[in-house]
């Protein structure tokens, strides 16, 4: 009997014993193509020699040094690589152990910045519905994923949620993409005005919405408008690239595609590529300076900040991505993968939308394509798809609650960047078979 507390108490999970490139292998020897990289984590696959060696070397040299006393070469060098490639004037990196910690740090730094800056009345955080920013209480409060928040709502800080830029479900008939982008961004302006511009601390958003919506990028000039609104009101822009960053969408930083830079940026997942748990918060010169000239320290911290082994893994991951030009590969492979997905799924009776960027794709299923009505929750479509895909030897990330936390289903695909063309066919074949099996039985 397993004593590991699984996410789903009654789940009978296969025991993963090995990784081989894009595949996970269970104790019976069955191979599963890692179609979502876990949850957009395993961007380099499961047996990258350079990253494994970097971890071994770092264990031999130094396993741990507390950041209250020391800095280390892997952390400094990883920060240098990130800052060299970061958008705007992001200038400092705060390393943590994962995405939720990065988001918690971002929220607290935003607050401390305003306090240091003589604006302690700035306390409101605005976020978007259908977003996910993590499961610790601050990050959970920021997220708009209704299902994940529901039973914890009495414990959550107040966060004000506006609509996401979710073109498939929210653009009105006949409305142009630009008009929709403008209407969607206007929600931020309206919310800031409602709360009082000088009380708003920050706005947080995922450039490409991952877990809750299934790879939904914004349309038109949405983010240019968002940046302009934040600047005009002195509101900090926090971008959560925990899932969509680190090359996943064909740019090292997802916001590069939108042509804007945030004041604070959160990354994780692909940064450690699954070899080590690591996340990071990057902040602008101005924010760092305010804290440095003020209190002189960020009133936050964790025992494992900038863990040397995690940083060594992250440094090796980025060296692999940059030296092998894997991110350019994400763009070309992404186009080939998209073509296959559209070819195979676009005409299926219950496929409503196929969207994404780079190697980050979502397929949304609907009961009725004409009205875009989602399946009712009792169908349990996402869970059935996951099971059918696992039977085919494909691990992918189906999610329920796409529309409002309860209704709607999508599958999220985030395969390793090293996927070959033949493997693209394999993924698409396996997912198509699983989908056809499940949809044939849906009543
Ligand atoms: N932010 C986003 C956009 C995420 O997708 C996730 C996890 O899926 C998180 C934050 C939380 O990251 P973690 O699970 O590493 O705490």
Boltz pocket constraint, residues with backbone or C-beta under 6 A from the ligand:
constraints:
  - pocket:
      binder: B
      contacts: [[A, 39], [A, 97], [A, 98], [A, 99], [A, 100], [A, 101], [A, 103], [A, 132], [A, 133], [A, 134], [A, 135], [A, 206], [A, 210], [A, 211], [A, 240], [A, 241], [A, 242], [A, 243], [A, 244], [A, 268], [A, 269]]
      max_distance: 6.0
